[in-house]
Amino acid sequence: MITKVLQVPNISCHHCVHTIQRELGQVKGVAEVQADVQTKRVSVKVDTPETLDAVLKTLREIGYPAQE
């Protein structure tokens, strides 16, 4: 498992957190997602580097581009 903490500046409310957790939870290979509105960070546990790429792509597509 790979754990990565991403900076996601567009997180502004609990609805954002819910959306991110729901969408990333549907990405194959994602074991865990934690989003935090106060720190504007998303922590993900993924099985491969390719899954991490899919996470980053999904975040961009739903309007929450991430920085590593």
C-alpha positions in Angstrom: 0.0 0.0 0.0 1.1 3.5 -0.8 -0.2 6.4 1.4 -0.1 9.8 -0.1 -1.2 13.2 1.3 -2.3 15.7 -1.3 -2.9 19.4 -1.0 -6.3 20.3 -2.4 -6.8 24.1 -2.2 -10.4 24.0 -3.5 -11.8 22.2 -0.5 -14.0 24.7 1.2 -16.9 22.9 2.9 -18.1 19.5 4.2 -19.9 19.0 0.9 -16.5 19.1 -0.9 -15.2 16.5 1.6 -18.2 14.2 1.0 -17.9 14.6 -2.8 -14.1 13.8 -2.8 -14.5 10.8 -0.5 -17.4 9.4 -2.6 -15.7 9.8 -5.9 -12.3 8.6 -4.9 -13.9 5.7 -3.1 -15.1 4.4 -6.4 -11.6 4.4 -8.0 -10.4 0.8 -8.3 -7.4 0.2 -6.0 -8.2 2.9 -3.5 -8.3 1.4 0.0 -8.9 4.5 2.1 -9.7 8.2 1.6 -9.7 10.9 4.2 -10.4 14.6 3.3 -10.1 17.5 5.7 -11.7 20.9 5.1 -9.5 22.7 7.7 -6.1 21.6 6.3 -7.3 21.3 2.7 -5.6 17.9 2.4 -6.7 14.5 1.2 -5.0 11.4 2.4 -5.3 8.3 0.2 -4.1 4.7 0.5 -3.7 3.1 -2.9 -2.4 -0.2 -4.2 -0.1 1.0 -7.0 1.4 4.2 -8.5 -1.0 3.9 -11.4 -3.9 4.1 -8.9 -2.5 7.3 -7.5 -2.4 8.7 -11.1 -6.1 7.7 -11.4 -6.8 9.5 -8.1 -5.1 12.7 -9.3 -7.0 12.5 -12.6 -10.4 12.0 -10.8 -9.7 14.9 -8.5 -9.0 17.2 -11.6 -12.2 15.9 -13.3 -14.4 16.7 -10.3 -13.0 20.2 -9.9 -10.5 19.6 -7.1 -7.0 19.6 -8.6 -4.4 18.3 -6.2 -0.8 19.2 -5.5 1.6 16.6 -4.2 
